[in-house]
Amino acid sequence: MVPNPLRNIPSVNELLESPPLGKLLDRLSHNMVVSTVRAVLDETRSEVQTAASEFTLPSVTELAERIARRIMESDIHGPRPVINATGVLLHPELGSPPLADEAVEEMAAVARNYAGAEWVPAAGQEELLKELTGAEAAIVVQSGATAIMLTLAALVAPREVIVSRGQLVETDRGCGIPELVAGGAAVLHEVGTTNKTRVDDYLRAIGEETAALMMVEPSDFVITGSTAGVTLAELVEMGRRHKLPVIHNAPFGALVDFEQFKLAGQPVVSACIKAGADIVLFCGDKLLGGPRCGIIVGRRALVEQIGRHPMCRAFEPDKPTLAALGATLRLYRNPDQARQAIPLLHLLGTSAENLQNRAGRLAPQIAATSAVSEAEPQAGVTHLCIEPISTQQLPTWQIAIKPAELSADRLAGALRSGKPAVAGRVEHDHLLLDLRTVLPRQDIDLVAAFEALNSESRG
């Protein structure tokens, strides 16, 4: 008779007496721990019953560790600090880049006090944006997505906006241009094909219902091969001829030229304004290196029309966001100061030699911890975004770690749930810690994360 594997699943009490859960019971709710134990046991029974072949039950210790990890992850309310060692500067799962110290200080100052935002609504930030971009007027809203919806609602709805089919991108997770156009109560008129759009495509589409032309700047993707597109200058010329405003949506719009960081093709907002775009939309938390918000700059008459729309009041950012944005923008008045003070620019501007020296210093310290068998510095490449794009490629140095006992995936998971939390990437059975995205002040914390794993294993 074949033994029933369900009989080998440990009991609730057996798991509660294991060391990983025993430590949690000393400081967390007994009911919460028991509830999680029962949920994991139910999942394990389901795995056994649905397994197509012989199922290897995890040991009591492995099950207890799985339960402990789930409890620790569920016990975190809201975001928590993470050392980004993935090498990806704009990582979608790790939020916006760190803010400058000046921005953090101003956020804290207005958050802990009353602030006179109603007396002069966002005037300082808007004046700075006009100064730094050359635009006639500016508005700050909650996000890049809301900037698109508000602009279309004010300038286009209920008529049509013409957009190239190859530019109907997803701007935020699960939020694409078609959805944002609909959210702004406008009508989307697609022209061209995925890889080719020409001037004639726009000219044939312009009609009585056309209210605007919109260009959407690609940020984290490229279309290669047989392609054709319309430049901003060509779109502006069409707009002038047909008396239609040109909206340039550039989420990665920057206030400085990113060619200095060897990143080609990143739009500079002042250049977009100079080229004749009537409205430019960009994000405060991308290449600007500020807080998460959407920014609208452009011709005064159009920006004022946007500002009068009822949705504008609903999309106003909170006072800490405005304070952080103002502090960040003031740093851009001195480009050298901005490169040093704004973390994103500082990380981009760090030399490969500097990263190599840090990797050489940190590798032996990490190798000395019990969770690690080997840790070696090695040269590599990384990218601005999670998708590898040749024009957004950067040289880097990383520490390649071979775990002592755990697999590379399990070591990465333990570091993600640790204190401090560390996010790396796994390649070829090694955990890679990329220093391109690690601030120098975090080096000591990086080593501490591995030492914390030592303490847990001893406990």
C-alpha positions, 0 to 999 in steps of 0.5 A, a space after each residue: 500500500 502506497 503511504 499517504 504523504 499528507 500524513 507526513 505534513 507537520 502539525 500546527 504545534 510542531 511548527 510553532 515549537 520550531 526555532 524560527 517561529 518560536 522567536 516570532 511568538 515572543 514579540 508578535 500576536 499568537 493568533 497572527 502566527 497561528 493563522 499564517 501557519 494554518 494558511 501555509 499548511 493548507 497550501 502545502 496540502 493542496 500542493 501534495 494533492 495536485 502534484 503530477 508526480 511524487 512530491 517532496 515535502 519540505 522539512 519542518 525547518 523549511 516550512 517554518 522559515 517560509 512561514 516566518 518570511 511571510 509573516 515578516 513581509 506581511 508585518 510591513 505596513 507601507 514602503 520600507 527603505 531598500 538598498 538598490 543593488 540591482 544596477 537599474 537606476 529607474 527600477 519599477 519595483 523600487 519606486 522613485 530614486 532617492 531625493 536630495 538631502 535639501 528636498 528631504 529637509 524641506 519636506 520634513 519642515 512643511 510636513 511637521 508644521 502648518 504651511 502657507 500653501 494657500 497664500 501663494 499656491 505653488 508659485 515658487 515652484 512654477 517660477 523656477 520651472 519657467 526659469 529652468 525650461 524657458 516656458 511661459 507658464 507651469 503647473 504641478 500636479 500629482 503624477 505624469 498620468 494625471 498631467 496627461 489626463 488634465 491637459 487633454 480634458 482642458 484642451 481637447 475634450 470632447 474632440 480628437 487628439 492625433 497620436 502615432 500608433 507607434 507611440 501608444 505606450 504604457 506610461 505607468 504600470 497598467 496605465 496606457 495612453 489610450 486609457 489616459 486619453 479616455 480618462 481625459 474625455 478626449 477621442 484618440 485618433 491613431 495614425 500610421 503603423 507600429 513602426 512607421 508614421 509619416 507626415 502625410 498620415 497626420 495630414 490625412 487625419 486632421 479634420 474638423 474634430 481635431 483639437 490637438 496633435 500629441 507626440 509621446 516620447 519613448 522612455 523605456 523601449 525602442 523600435 528597431 529595424 525598418 522604422 520611420 517617424 515624425 520629428 517634433 519640428 515637423 509636428 510643430 510646423 503642422 500644428 502652426 499651419 492648421 492652428 492646432 496645439 502640439 502636446 509633447 509628452 516626455 516622461 523622461 524630460 530632463 533639465 540638463 543634457 544627459 549626454 554628459 552621462 553618456 546617455 543619448 537621446 533623453 529629451 531636454 525640456 528647454 529644447 522641447 520648448 525652444 523647438 516650438 512645443 506648445 505644452 510639454 509634460 514630464 515627471 518630477 521623479 524620473 530624470 529630474 530626480 525629484 518627488 513623484 509628480 507631473 509637470 506641465 509647462 508651455 504657452 501661458 494661454 494654454 497653461 492657464 486654460 488647463 489651470 482653470 479646469 475643475 480637475 486641476 484642483 483635484 490633481 493638486 500635489 500635497 505640500 511636502 511634494 511641492 516643498 521637495 520639488 522646489 528644493 530640487 529645482 533650486 539645485 538646478 540653478 547651479 548645474 555642478 551643485 545639482 550633479 553632486 546633491 541630486 542622488 540620481 545625477 550623482 550615481 550617473 556621474 560616478 566614475 567606473 574607477 570609483 565603483 571599482 575601488 569600492 567593489 574591491 574594498 567591499 568584496 572581502 568584507 562580504 566574503 568574510 560573512 558566513 552566508 558567503 563562500 566567495 565574493 569577487 569584484 567584476 566589471 559589467 554593464 547596467 541600464 537606466 531602466 529595467 529593459 536593456 536599451 543600448 542608448 541607456 547603457 552604463 559601465 559599472 562594477 559589481 560584486 559577484 557572490 557565491 553563497 555558502 549554503 543557500 542557493 543564489 535565489 534564496 540568498 537574494 530573498 533573505 536579503 530582500 526581507 532583511 534589515 536593512 533590505 537589499 535588492 540585487 540580481 541573480 545571474 548564473 547561480 551568483 548574486 550580483 550586487 551592482 554598485 552603480 545604484 548604491 550610494 557611498 553612504 550605503 556601503 556600510 549598510 550593505 555589509 551589515 545586511 550580510 552580517 545580519 544574516 550571520 546573526 539570524 543563522 546563529 539565533 
